[in-house]
Amino acid sequence: MTKRKIAELMIIAFLFAFAPLLFAQGKDQVTALDKKAQAFLDGHRGKWHDMNIPEVDGKLLYDIIIKNRYTKALEIGTSTGHSAIWIAWALSKTGGKLITVEIDESRHKTALENFKKAGLSEYIDARLADAHEFVPRLKGPFDFVFSDADKDWYKNYFDAVAPKLVVGGCYVTHNVSDRRRGYFGLSSYADYLKSLKNFETTFDDRGAGVAISFKKSEQ
């Protein structure tokens, strides 16, 4: 048997011996973060007020990111951080990061505390700014966007970010429904989304109403 063959067999033997241990260590690290994030969310269940999303919508955001392996996320309207925690938790598994913007300083500070307690601060770049000015200045690109700020500015946000959304990316808008016409006065916005030829929009009404718009092409 040649020295090269012996070396190859030794490497294979090493991998078989230690791979389970290495895998277990990595798994434990992920599980630790999962447990911390889940424990935080469980402890705050039913306590998210101040314009935060319901839990069912948070799970929806998480599932969309995980399914599509998104990594470059933007949130417009942090509030005190419920939605951002769901998004960042998903991004912690895809290797991504979230930029989130909030105009109210008190909500922004509370969100920062919540991110730390949930163990997700390193996956979130939280900005205190006016989204009307901040969002158009962002260069992107993004593959996931969640819009949950001032409703009368929804179309402006969409038009500012859509060109920076990659093909295959997803733009999610909160409090928008196709069945509950006139819901939050956003019927015209829902119709606008449906009219776009380069986006495919569906709606999820299990929670507070969510428009899910996937970008099919640039034009």
BELJOPE-V481432 format. One record per residue. SS is DSSP state (alpha for helix, beta for strand, coil for the rest). Layout:
SS  SS
This chain:
coil  coil  alpha  alpha  alpha  alpha  alpha  alpha  alpha  alpha  alpha  alpha  alpha  alpha  alpha  alpha  alpha  alpha  alpha  alpha  alpha  alpha  alpha  alpha  alpha  alpha  alpha  alpha  alpha  alpha  alpha  alpha  alpha  alpha  alpha  alpha  alpha  alpha  alpha  alpha  alpha  alpha  alpha  coil  coil  coil  coil  coil  coil  coil  coil  coil  coil  coil  alpha  alpha  alpha  alpha  alpha  alpha  alpha  alpha  alpha  alpha  alpha  alpha  alpha  alpha  coil  coil  coil  beta  beta  beta  beta  beta  coil  coil  coil  coil  coil  alpha  alpha  alpha  alpha  alpha  alpha  alpha  alpha  alpha  alpha  alpha  alpha  alpha  coil  coil  beta  beta  beta  beta  beta  beta  coil  coil  alpha  alpha  alpha  alpha  alpha  alpha  alpha  alpha  alpha  alpha  alpha  alpha  alpha  alpha  coil  coil  alpha  alpha  alpha  beta  beta  beta  beta  beta  coil  coil  alpha  alpha  alpha  alpha  alpha  alpha  alpha  coil  coil  coil  coil  beta  beta  beta  beta  beta  beta  coil  coil  coil  alpha  alpha  alpha  alpha  alpha  alpha  alpha  alpha  alpha  alpha  alpha  alpha  alpha  alpha  beta  beta  beta  beta  beta  beta  beta  beta  beta  beta  coil  coil  coil  coil  coil  coil  coil  coil  alpha  alpha  alpha  coil  alpha  alpha  alpha  alpha  alpha  alpha  alpha  alpha  alpha  coil  coil  coil  beta  beta  beta  beta  beta  beta  coil  coil  coil  coil  coil  beta  beta  beta  beta  beta  beta  coil  coil  coil  coil
